[in-house]
Amino acid sequence: MFRHALGKTLGFVGYTIQYGCIGHCAFEYIGELVVCSGPSMEPTIVNHDVVFSERMSRHLCKIQKGDIVIAKSPFDPNMNICKRVIGLEGDKICTSSPSDVFKTHTYVPKGHVWLEGDNLRNSTDSRSYGPIPYALIRGRVCLKLWPPHTFGTLSENPNIKNKNGSN
């Protein structure tokens, strides 16, 4: 009887470890669900929206300008941020506001990206803390899941006009 109980317990522990490893690999290398908070990505992503962040693009170095990413905050490693990639390494970025008479620029250094929120008036982003290391990127947001009426792929940056001049 003791041998039977020990066998069942060890079997349960073995399955728990196996499924734990599978779950870890899925969240680390495939993707995760993220509940977004804060106004910095409005109107594209609003408070309490649920998005899917895939991890393969990060591992394959396929992050592009215009992608929305989840990254570790450069100020607080326990907090994630959701921002749009505006510039990649080597890009020249205008760091002044549109109303400034004299324009200032900076270059994104090697191994870094420039991130900004879609809500430029209410976003703490690379304009405040500078370019962030590529290694801080956790994943690329590819799908909005909640609320149901907004389900689907994410829209383009509302701050950039289309080629035909309309938003």
Secondary structure as GFF3:
##gff-version 3
##sequence-region A 1 167
A	DSSP	alpha_helix	2	25	.	.	.	ID=ss1
A	DSSP	pi_helix	26	30	.	.	.	ID=ss2
A	DSSP	beta_strand	31	35	.	.	.	ID=ss3
A	DSSP	beta_strand	50	54	.	.	.	ID=ss4
A	DSSP	alpha_helix	56	59	.	.	.	ID=ss5
A	DSSP	beta_strand	68	72	.	.	.	ID=ss6
A	DSSP	beta_strand	80	88	.	.	.	ID=ss7
A	DSSP	beta_strand	92	94	.	.	.	ID=ss8
A	DSSP	beta_strand	105	107	.	.	.	ID=ss9
A	DSSP	beta_strand	112	116	.	.	.	ID=ss10
A	DSSP	three_ten_helix	120	122	.	.	.	ID=ss11
A	DSSP	alpha_helix	126	129	.	.	.	ID=ss12
A	DSSP	beta_strand	132	133	.	.	.	ID=ss13
A	DSSP	three_ten_helix	134	136	.	.	.	ID=ss14
A	DSSP	beta_strand	137	146	.	.	.	ID=ss15
A	DSSP	three_ten_helix	148	150	.	.	.	ID=ss16
###
